[in-house]
Amino acid sequence: MIEIACEACGWLAVTSQPAHQVWAEHVAACPAVGGAVRHVPDLPPLPKLLPQVRTCAHRLVRRQIAVTAAGVKRYAVVCELCGRHVDRT
């Protein structure tokens, strides 16, 4: 449904017909002194866009993650900046 309003006389139409046809009928019969003035509602605000994605330069470091029962140390290679696991050794 479409709402069409006249600011001059306060006329309001809620219709499913084409807006330009309904408005043309009202312009011809508007009782206001200066003629019909179509009310155009404000547009909704534009959506906020996400910030630009910047890729990480990846400063790789080895971090000890475990010691096995046999006493072997296990390491993970991670990025010092973003913490992403790059490779496990």
N, C-alpha and C positions, 0 to 999 in steps of 0.2 A: 504494500500500500504506500502511496505517495501523499505527502502533505504539501498543499499549496496554500500560501497565505498572502493576503493583500494588506499592506501597511496603511493604506489610505482609509479604507472603510472597515477593516477588521474581519473581512470575509475569510473563511477557512474551508478548504475542501480536502477530504481524505478520499482518494480515488485509486482505482487500478487502471484507469484510462491514461492515455498519453498526456503528460503534463502540459505540453504546448497547446493541445486542443482545449483542455479545460480552462487554461488561462485565457485563451483567445475568446472564449464565451464570456468570461467574467469581464474582460476589458470592455466589451461592447455594452455591458449592462451595469457597470460600476457606478454607484450613486455618489461617489466622492467628487468634490468640487474640482480638484486638479486632475482627476483621472486615476486610474489604477496604478499602484506602485507595488511591484512584486517583492515580497520578503524572501531574501535568500539567506538561509541559515549559515552560520559560520562552519567552516570545514573542521573536522576533527583534527587534533594535532598529529603531525607526522610521527611515525614510529621512530624510536631512538635506535640508531644503528649500533651494532657491536663495535668495539674499538678494533683497530687494525691489528692483525695477528703478526707478531714478530717471532721469527724462529730463533731458537737458542743457538749460540755459538759452540756449545758443548765443550766444557773443560773437563776432560775425563780424568777420574781418579780411581785407584783400586781401594776397595774397602773390605776389610775382613768381615765375613758374615757368619762363619761357623768354624768349629773345630770338630772333626769327626772323632769317632771312638778310637781310631788308630793314631790320632794325634796330628792328622793332616789338616792344615788350615785351608779353608775355602774362601775365595775372594769373589767379589762382584765388581764389575767395571760400571761405574755410574757417572753421571754428569754432576759436577760440583755445583753448577748454577741452577739446574732445574730438577735434579734428583732422578732423572729417567735412567732406567737400567739399559745399558747399551749392549753388553755382552757378558755372559757368565763364563768364568774359567775355573 
